């Protein structure tokens, strides 16, 4: 992940920033690309847990009813990334954070295909220089070559592996409850508002440590 982030810094597009943000927040790729500015709170006057992203469940197309919104504390790096993004005028009531404008001025969110194309571009550039591309060691193409990493898998599986392995990655041991909340693996027992409030502080600590790790090989 740190090597991948170092490569992403060479591409200053909104697409590269969407990839970074998805990984920083350990989000599902489809949810990250549909992030709205109205979900982002930088100031504690606007939300007591700021900086934070609060996503309504009805925006997430979840398969089961969950009685509380998805709350994602934002690391210092995630806040900086968001504040440096261009902001488009809301289109049809939606103020997408990671957006593109068509030739006729229509604003729409970036697609999964755009993220995949960025990953292919990075890998192609690495291979031309004789470097190793970012691939999934467990998945093969029909020709036997390893498949490129996917944004969803990279954001979720890499975070989970890092968060649970405190020895290998040299960080404090985090609670399973907080890690699962970061991944939004929620169950009915977490519908209790007190339990969610109790874990939000550790979620912030985890996601900040994760961001520090992600950028650990990036030029300051």
MOKA-V74306 format. One record per run of one state. SS is the DSSP state (H for helix, E for strand, - for the rest). FROM is the first residue (numbers start at 1). TO is the last residue. If there is no record, write none. Layout:
BEGIN
ss=SS from=FROM to=TO
ss=SS from=FROM to=TO
END
This chain:
BEGIN
ss=- from=1 to=1
ss=H from=2 to=8
ss=- from=9 to=13
ss=H from=14 to=24
ss=- from=25 to=28
ss=H from=29 to=33
ss=- from=34 to=35
ss=E from=36 to=36
ss=H from=37 to=39
ss=E from=40 to=41
ss=- from=42 to=51
ss=E from=52 to=55
ss=- from=56 to=56
ss=H from=57 to=59
ss=- from=60 to=69
ss=E from=70 to=73
ss=- from=74 to=75
ss=H from=76 to=83
ss=- from=84 to=90
ss=E from=91 to=91
ss=- from=92 to=93
ss=E from=94 to=94
ss=- from=95 to=95
ss=E from=96 to=96
ss=- from=97 to=98
ss=E from=99 to=101
ss=- from=102 to=106
ss=E from=107 to=109
ss=- from=110 to=111
ss=H from=112 to=128
ss=- from=129 to=134
ss=E from=135 to=140
ss=- from=141 to=145
ss=E from=146 to=148
ss=- from=149 to=150
ss=H from=151 to=164
ss=- from=165 to=175
ss=H from=176 to=182
ss=- from=183 to=187
ss=H from=188 to=191
ss=- from=192 to=192
ss=H from=193 to=214
ss=- from=215 to=220
END
